[in-house]
């Protein structure tokens, strides 16, 4: 975060998140959201203060490891809030796309093109993907495409562009996919947005392009309503394979493995994988 110059962080050190998973061992007399023995992924420390309903917490799927469950919260929240959040508190940054459980949701955008920058990234894996039939076709085509087409310099004309990386170059690439039509939905995981993209928007004057910024939390006031709906379905999605956790790698040495893991991330040596620590393995 410091290396990428996130300006909203004023002081270090900080606690960047609260993503973890485990089994509830003890509950207080006033706790009603969970019970002893529940397997839970944590989306935020406030969930134990009763912010979220029980269905949002318990996943209970034996086919999902604790390490996999721990990496679901952030990526899933970031992908879903940018696409489905309809809370006016987000201001103008709303696409108002119907969620899959809403009327018209399962077929929304079926005849349109969605361009995802970083589809194999941690957030991208939870974002828009082709249907199973299209996936087979795309995989076949990709296996026979030259390397230059795997990393396009020009984006295909699209009605939805999702930048799951947040770098200036990926933001511009995603936005350019909407320019030919002059309308559509543009989503980026960048919190502040790249000034060059903002300048391009002003120059082109495409009022039909709606900009949405994803939020990496399902429990802040602006995303809590959507978060409750999404998290209530996490257990079922994990069970039937609708939701597949990111690939994970457990760092050796517990907490002592974090510096090496950060160094690898900084050097660009971690791709499509979430690094996980088991604190009890420390020392």
C-alpha positions in Angstrom: 0.0 0.0 0.0 2.8 2.4 0.8 4.7 1.5 -2.4 1.6 2.2 -4.5 1.1 5.5 -2.8 -2.5 5.2 -1.5 -3.1 8.7 -0.4 -6.0 8.0 1.9 -3.7 6.2 4.3 -2.1 8.9 6.4 -0.1 7.0 9.0 1.7 3.6 9.3 1.5 1.0 10.6 -2.1 0.2 9.9 -4.4 -2.8 10.2 -5.3 -3.3 6.5 -8.1 -5.8 7.0 -9.7 -8.5 9.2 -9.9 -11.5 6.9 -9.6 -14.8 8.6 -11.5 -18.0 9.2 -11.9 -20.6 12.0 -14.3 -22.4 14.4 -16.2 -20.7 17.1 -15.1 -22.1 20.5 -16.7 -19.9 23.0 -19.6 -17.4 22.8 -20.8 -14.8 25.4 -24.3 -15.0 26.9 -25.6 -12.1 24.7 -24.1 -13.4 21.4 -26.9 -14.6 19.0 -25.2 -14.4 15.6 -23.0 -17.6 16.0 -22.8 -20.6 18.2 -20.0 -22.9 19.4 -18.8 -25.1 16.5 -19.8 -22.8 13.7 -17.2 -22.6 10.9 -17.0 -18.9 9.9 -15.0 -16.7 7.5 -14.6 -13.2 8.9 -15.6 -10.3 6.8 -15.0 -7.7 9.4 -14.3 -7.5 13.1 -17.7 -5.8 13.7 -19.6 -9.0 12.8 -19.1 -10.2 16.4 -20.9 -7.1 17.6 -24.0 -8.2 15.9 -23.7 -6.2 12.7 -24.4 -9.1 10.4 -27.0 -11.8 10.6 -26.1 -15.4 11.2 -26.6 -16.5 7.6 -23.9 -14.1 6.6 -21.3 -15.8 8.7 -21.6 -19.5 8.8 -20.4 -21.4 5.7 -20.1 -24.9 7.2 -18.8 -26.5 4.0 -16.4 -29.3 4.6 -15.2 -29.1 1.0 -13.8 -25.6 1.7 -10.6 -25.3 3.8 -10.1 -22.7 6.4 -7.3 -21.2 4.2 -9.7 -20.9 1.2 -12.5 -19.4 3.3 -10.2 -16.8 4.7 -9.5 -15.3 1.2 -13.2 -15.1 0.1 -14.3 -11.9 1.9 -12.2 -9.2 0.3 -12.2 -10.4 -3.3 -15.9 -11.2 -3.2 -16.9 -7.8 -1.7 -14.7 -5.9 -4.1 -16.2 -7.7 -7.2 -19.9 -7.5 -6.1 -20.0 -4.0 -4.7 -18.8 -2.5 -8.0 -21.4 -4.4 -10.0 -24.5 -4.7 -7.9 -24.5 -2.0 -5.2 -27.5 0.2 -5.6 -27.2 2.3 -2.4 -27.7 6.0 -3.2 -25.1 6.7 -0.5 -22.5 5.8 -3.0 -23.4 8.9 -4.9 -23.1 8.8 -8.7 -21.0 5.7 -8.7 -23.7 3.2 -9.4 -24.3 0.8 -12.3 -27.6 -0.4 -10.9 -27.1 -3.8 -12.4 -29.6 -6.4 -11.1 -28.0 -9.0 -8.8 -28.3 -12.7 -9.8 -31.1 -13.3 -7.3 -33.2 -10.4 -8.5 -35.7 -10.3 -11.4 -33.7 -10.3 -14.6 -30.5 -10.8 -12.8 -29.5 -14.2 -14.2 -29.8 -13.0 -17.8 -28.7 -9.4 -17.4 -26.3 -8.4 -20.1 -26.5 -11.8 -21.8 -26.4 -10.1 -25.3 -23.7 -7.7 -24.4 -19.9 -7.8 -24.2 -18.1 -7.5 -20.9 -14.4 -6.8 -20.9 -12.5 -7.8 -17.7 -9.0 -6.5 -17.2 -7.2 -9.0 -14.9 -9.7 -11.8 -15.0 -7.3 -14.2 -13.4 -6.5 -11.8 -10.5 -7.9 -12.3 -7.0 -10.8 -9.9 -7.6 -11.2 -10.9 -11.3 -11.9 -14.5 -10.4 -15.1 -13.3 -8.7 -16.1 -11.0 -11.5 -18.0 -11.5 -14.7 -17.2 -14.7 -16.6 -18.6 -16.5 -19.7 -21.2 -19.1 -19.5 -19.9 -22.7 -19.6 -20.5 -23.0 -23.3 -18.7 -19.7 -24.0 -15.9 -20.7 -21.6 -15.1 -23.8 -23.6 -15.0 -21.7 -26.8 -12.8 -19.0 -25.2 -10.4 -21.5 -23.7 -10.0 -23.2 -27.1 -9.4 -19.8 -28.8 -7.0 -18.6 -26.1 -4.9 -21.7 -26.4 -4.2 -20.8 -30.0 -3.7 -17.1 -29.7 -0.3 -15.4 -29.8 1.0 -13.9 -26.7 0.3 -10.4 -27.9 -3.4 -11.1 -28.0 -3.4 -12.4 -24.4 -2.4 -8.9 -23.3 -4.2 -6.6 -25.7 -3.1 -3.1 -26.2 -6.5 -2.1 -27.5 -9.7 -3.1 -25.8 -12.6 -4.7 -27.6 -15.8 -2.6 -27.9 -17.8 -3.5 -24.8 -20.9 -2.4 -22.7 -19.3 -3.3 -19.4 -15.6 -2.8 -18.6 -14.2 -4.1 -15.2 -10.7 -3.1 -14.2 -9.8 -5.5 -11.4 -6.2 -4.3 -11.0 -6.5 -0.6 -10.4 -3.2 0.5 -12.1 -3.3 3.6 -14.4 -2.6 1.4 -17.5 -5.4 -1.1 -16.6 -7.9 1.7 -15.8 -7.2 3.3 -19.2 -7.5 0.0 -21.0 -10.9 -0.7 -19.4 -12.2 2.7 -20.1 -11.1 2.6 -23.7 -13.4 -0.5 -24.2 -16.4 1.8 -23.8 -15.3 4.7 -25.9 -16.5 3.5 -29.3 -20.0 3.0 -28.1 -19.9 6.1 -25.9 -21.9 4.4 -23.2 -21.8 1.5 -20.7 -20.6 0.7 -17.2 -17.0 1.2 -16.1 -15.9 -0.4 -12.8 -12.5 0.0 -11.3 -11.0 -1.2 -8.0 -8.9 2.0 -7.7 -10.1 4.0 -4.8 -9.1 7.4 -6.1 -9.0 6.8 -9.8 -6.2 7.7 -12.2 -6.1 11.5 -13.2 -5.3 10.6 -16.8 -8.5 8.5 -17.1 -10.5 11.3 -15.5 -9.0 13.8 -18.0 -9.9 11.4 -20.9 -13.5 11.2 -19.7 -13.7 15.0 -19.7 -12.2 15.2 -23.1 -14.5 12.6 -24.7 -17.6 13.9 -22.9 -19.3 10.5 -23.0 -22.2 11.1 -20.6 -23.5 7.6 -21.2 -20.5 6.0 -19.5 -21.3 5.4 -15.8 -18.3 5.1 -13.5 -18.6 2.7 -10.5 -15.9 2.2 -7.9 -15.7 -1.0 -6.0 -15.6 -1.1 -2.2 -13.5 -3.8 -0.5 -16.0 -4.3 2.3 -19.5 -5.8 2.7 -20.3 -4.1 6.0 -19.7 -0.4 5.6 -22.9 1.7 5.6 -22.7 2.2 1.8 -22.5 -1.5 1.1 -24.2 -3.3 4.1 -27.6 -3.9 2.4 -26.0 -5.6 -0.6 -23.5 -7.3 1.7 -26.2 -9.0 3.7 -27.7 -10.4 0.6 -24.4 -11.6 -0.8 -23.1 -13.1 2.4 -26.3 -14.9 3.1 -25.7 -16.9 -0.1 -22.0 -17.6 0.4 -22.6 -21.0 2.0 -24.8 -22.2 -0.8 -22.6 -20.8 -3.5 -19.6 -22.6 -2.0 -21.5 -25.8 -1.7 -22.8 -26.0 -5.3 -19.6 -24.6 -6.9 -21.1 -21.3 -8.0 -18.4 -19.6 -5.9 -14.9 -21.0 -6.1 -12.3 -19.6 -3.7 -9.1 -18.2 -4.9 -6.1 -20.4 -5.2 -4.1 -20.1 -1.9 -0.6 -20.7 -0.8 0.2 -21.1 2.9 3.4 -19.3 3.9 5.9 -21.3 5.9 6.7 -20.3 9.4 3.4 -18.7 10.2 3.7 -14.9 11.0 7.5 -15.1 10.4 6.8 -15.8 6.7 5.0 -12.5 6.1 8.1 -10.4 5.3 9.1 -12.9 2.6 5.6 -13.0 1.2 5.4 -9.2 1.0 8.8 -9.1 -0.8 7.5 -11.6 -3.4 4.3 -9.5 -3.9 6.4 -6.3 -4.3 8.6 -8.1 -6.8 5.6 -9.2 -8.9 6.3 -12.9 -8.1 2.8 -13.7 -6.9 0.2 -14.2 -9.6 -3.4 -15.4 -9.2 -2.8 -16.7 -5.7 -3.6 -15.4 -2.2 -0.9 -15.8 0.4 -2.3 -17.1 3.7 -0.7 -17.4 7.2 -1.5 -19.9 9.9 -0.6 -18.0 13.1 -0.2 -21.2 15.2 2.6 -22.3 12.8 4.8 -19.4 14.0 8.0 -20.4 15.7 
